[in-house]
Amino acid sequence: MTGVSQVAWTLGLTAFTVVACGARTGLLVPLDTADGGLTGPACAGTDIPLDSNAPNLYFVLDGSTSMQEDSKWTNVRSAVATLITQLGPRAAFGAAVFPTQGADACTTGSEVMPVQPGDAQGVTAGVFLAATSVVPKGGTPTAATLEALLPELSAFPQLTFAILATDGGPNCDATLSCGVADCTSNLDGAPGCPVDGPTNCCDPTTGVGGQGCLDAAVTTQAVSALRAAGVETFVMGIPGSAPYAAVLDELAIAGGAARATEPYYYEVDTSDTGALGTAFAQIAAQATASCTFTLARAPASPGEVNVYVDGAVVPQGGASGWSLQGTKLTLEGSTCATVETGDASAVRVEEGCATVM
């Protein structure tokens, strides 16, 4: 299962609970135990609700001049807004745009929408669209923007992911100097800046100077700092970013959210909303798949807790069992895999009956 359908299934796990028939009616419920679990009628326990564990999805969007081409900016905004509505309250959302729109083409990016819960009615999506209603212009100060966002993103108590979407290579560091091979104006094939030279459009005497140099190392450090603070970064390269594939791969690996195979970043070949939406949905599916749940309260007796996945009891012991520390429930092995892949549709925790081992 892929795309938004997988996201919906996976996210639904964190909030979905089923009240046991025994708990509500007092009846004993037969339990299928062909795998060696309990025999005879089940004990009538009571459910412990699971908190939603909704993560923060924070979009860091490239708003440089090149995003005006082929409706890239319009389509990125549309795809993100659609995703926000589809996920609804199963996640919270925030956004920053770089560079900050102003006189300086390399002004560090800034937050345009503080993190807020999603909703299925499109309210949060509307806030996002209004906040990102700007005309893209300027350079690509990716490193400085990520560095500026670090304190806020690392301070959230909820699990937080940054989603970096860009159509070019990071630049805007005036302290750099470079040759043609690392000049983004040349790599982009800007007018008068052939890819193979001989003109170096980052020559400070004839071109934009160091601000046009590829700022790969510092950007990688910024992504690594976010990861060290507990914030993984997904990297999406949209049309125009092909010359920087190696850099985007490096950023994806440093961010801790790389794809399993090359390209390690999420590559989008066309700027239409369908392709962008699919890539954003794939990222959301990865960001929200979790085998860790938070109970609404600690059980009165840890030895009288049972976990059910799609109505079937999961024995606590073994490689595919579960563990409980306070209110933190963690699924293991193949049980975890059914959750991460979206093959399971409900997780339930019940107390009051001896734990099935």
Order of alpha helices (4+ residues) and beta strands (2+ residues): alpha-alpha-beta-beta-beta-beta-alpha-beta-beta-alpha-alpha-beta-alpha-alpha-beta-alpha-beta-alpha-beta-beta-beta-beta-beta-alpha-beta
